[in-house]
Amino acid sequence: MIECYGLKLITAPTELPVSAGDVRIWGRNSSVTGEWSEAVLEDRIKAAVELAEKFTGLSFIHQTWSMFLDGFPSWEIELPKPPWHSITWVKYYDTNDVQQTLATSGYIFDAVQGRLTPALNASWPATAVKNNAVDIKFVSGFGASGSDCPAQVRECLLEIVEDRLKNRGGMFKIAPGTLEKLQSLWTGRI
């Protein structure tokens, strides 16, 4: 397992897992959502998504990331930000400090466990000795739209937004177990 890597968001999601309309329907039995504009509700949704993704380490909607390594490990590379969708590229600087793109036939991508290994009977290529010698660009997330998110994710996000609206300006009191429910969706690698 790689202990040290850099991670950069390349393309953020273009949708949110829940909409302002979803928040209004969720909170219709309380007066919490009636006074808020669409823009305020969307900001609260974005904040809830950021909080929940940071807590769980998950990506809810498709997003593109680059993972930077100082070189290839001896065997497997574990990707962060599950669930994993695809690998865009694996680029590296060779021993002559020239950037190369590793052919897809040069590695095996396990989308279930989020790992890359060299192809059968192969090894990772040698790299230049430099920071960020390897760049793995990948897409993660449950899907491209909010409807692709599991219902449990959407429900937990609505609970977080409702809490933030009720407890504005103070400590927020997310219902016990809300974030843990999200985390239970993806308990990690087996």
Buried (B, 14 or more C-beta within 10 A) or exposed (E): EBEEBEEEEEEEBEBBBBBBEBBBEBBEEEEBBEEBEEEBBBBBBEBBBEBBBEBBEBBBBBBBBBBBBBBBBEEBBBBBBBBBBEBBEBBBBEEEEEEBEBEEEBBBBBBEEBBBBBBEEEEBBEBBEEEBBBBBBBBBBBBBBBEBBBEEBBBBBBBBBBBBBBEEEEEBEBEEEBBEBBBEBBEEEE
